């Protein structure tokens, strides 16, 4: 695996969660995922393509997402990724992990008077 | 093969094939386009947008590489790590690992052994250079009967077919009698054209092979090449024998050379050649027609040129089919022609062994399934002790697929070691099995090539992988699931149903094999029973005055003298003789129509030419009438003894004694009736025989004879005495095929015997494995429930109740297994029906004994651990865990 590059603005360890989340509504191609995340995060999250595709291939290999070639609205061939049942469970699992972790961090930060 | 290659390519393509690269590139291009379009929408010029997009996206190739790396390296690294981890695990549990590897190894050994035998029968080229290009040019009559084309056709093919760079004529199956160096022996030899040795790429060890001029005139150049073995055994490796005169079938011949060590001709599956003479000398064995059209005394061996294909050769041969037919038949007949690669054994040798592959293959398949089921049970049981380790790895973030892969890698190691065991043991096993055919019933050795080759190793590798899939996948899935659940309490029962199902499967397979073995053993016993003659204390020998060209009067005078000398021995209680070859003087398939008059035909019968005393020596009971006497000799009225089925053919009322019958145009009087007796041991039919007196020479004057001598005491001790008695009558006459009738019968029964022995061994192995497997599972379950048992005992349960509780666990799977086993055995019985003689495939004895044996073993394997449970000390048990 290549080391993460300087432009990686995604919090380490959350890439999978974000990708799975982006795919949870409908199947999308890689470009669609970057756009969707950018849009949802109000431009705060910009995905590095260098890590997006390796992540997609890894998730596919793990069986969390599947892919197929389809035509886009403009009739251009593109590879669409979709969540599998296992992926849906994984998303739930990662979301809970994230919530626990972020709640813990928030609790710590919320302590006054330091 | 090409389909296999395609599959492999597709599998590889998943990871780094071109197709995948293209797809990845297309995907990246699409992304770049979209990025460019988004900058254009933001107001940049086309050029600027493209540049910005490229800068942001980075090198497409770079991304591709990163993505690909993530696929390929990860997989490879994971595999290496998994294998290393698996090896460590296996080392940590040497007992378990050894048991699993040996069990898998046993199954694979069975499969590889069968493959080695199939390989030697059908696939293996001769162990000679360029042997993959050796072919036989075969012809068939328009009706489809295979024939040898003969020497003239071989010469024509050599001159006209450019697809061959060498063509030889040969007859590789002649019995010869070799006298020289003050000894004499019967040997198997070949008559070959001078091109034969060069074609095969064989160089003389000493001296030379045949010159072209030595195979041009019939019966002129009596030259001979000896095999290395014959030279060493009969000629004491004396190099001065080259240039000397020896006698072959009583004819002087000059030794010109010695063949290299290990070269035994090309008659794989038959007797190895020990001497060679030019085809023009075939007159020695009565084929004096060699130089004339229509003489089909030799086969054609040819070698394809490096560039020619089989199809080229076939086309060219077919083009000269008419001319080949003229030479082969001596008249205008166009034969069907074929060019057949020389692989494995010749067609007619194959037929001897053809029943082996399906029988042995079926047994091997059952064994391999049993082994896999057994190891799967072991693995699942052991998986239960690993739930801690597995759930730890889950919590460290491994995916389930990852863990399954890791467990599979461990199982792969078991399979690979098992495969290695299979390769190592299979050669010995194949040799042992084919040892049943090492000597035929005429005392000739057979030769096979049974050694490791690339095909055998490739097959073993494929089988190993297949077995891993069979025994490894289910346990890996079960173990990973248990690790995932991590709910401690369910551990005891988890996977239990699966294991008990596996046990049931083993019980079923054992029943199948045991029933098969029982049926075969019963059939083997029946064969011996149906023999209807007594082989004990009978020694056999053959005297062959024809081998040294005695004429009939001289041969008969010798035979009378030899018989009277043998009769004079105090050990001898009876002598009988007859004409024929092989087992019990089988005359071959020659049949004659039987009738009341020369005009009618009431059925085909086999004539047998036997001496007075034949029935007495072999202990065949006379049902009516009399045996032949010394008075039934040349000039006396023709008489015959009929077997029951022949008598039935002649007259449905069964009263044939003293009636006359016609055989081969001659009229005989029926003087005796005997029961049918087995002549072809592995065929179900009892042939209709007509015995006629040897000395009456009813159809032609007798020359050679086979003798059966009944002796008091040990027949082995009598063999040298018999030889001396015959030599005293005439020292020049060859005495061959000396053996006990017991051994001859055994050799004749080889295929059935082999099947019985192998099935019995396989059934014993299956029974043992089933017992051990059942014991292991129940012992494990008992151990897991020690605490519970202790509690029960502490609360007042009696030991009988505890034993009962534990027994129940095994009983259900045994009962289900037995039921399934009987169903499978019924199907197997049908398959075996071809091998079963005189036994019903539904033979209740075989089924009953199989069920009893399995029930006993299963009972014992369950009872022993159950009894241990009852002895549990409640105080110790409660402290467990």
Contacts between the chains, C-beta under 8 A, distances in Angstrom:
chain1	res1	chain2	res2	distance
A	1	B	66	7.7
A	1	B	69	7.0
A	1	B	70	5.7
A	1	B	74	7.8
A	2	B	66	4.7
A	2	B	69	7.3
A	29	B	27	7.7
A	29	B	30	6.9
A	29	B	31	7.8
A	30	B	27	6.4
A	30	B	30	7.8
A	30	B	31	5.4
A	31	B	30	6.7
A	31	B	31	4.8
A	31	B	34	4.0
A	31	B	35	7.2
A	35	B	38	7.8
A	49	B	31	6.4
A	49	B	56	7.9
A	49	B	57	5.5
A	49	B	58	7.0
A	49	B	63	6.2
A	50	B	58	5.8
A	50	B	62	7.3
A	50	B	63	5.4
A	50	B	66	6.0
A	53	B	24	7.8
A	53	B	27	7.4
A	53	B	28	7.2
A	53	B	63	5.9
A	53	B	66	7.6
A	53	B	67	4.5
A	54	B	66	5.5
A	54	B	67	4.8
A	54	B	69	7.8
A	54	B	70	4.1
A	57	B	67	5.4
A	57	B	70	6.0
A	57	B	71	5.7
A	58	B	70	5.9
A	58	B	74	7.8
A	61	B	71	6.9
A	62	B	399	5.2
A	62	B	401	6.3
A	63	B	399	7.8
A	63	B	401	6.2
A	69	B	23	7.9
A	76	B	30	6.7
A	76	B	33	7.7
A	77	B	26	7.0
A	77	B	30	7.5
A	78	B	27	7.3
A	78	B	30	5.0
A	79	B	23	7.1
A	79	B	26	7.8
A	79	B	27	4.9
A	79	B	30	7.7
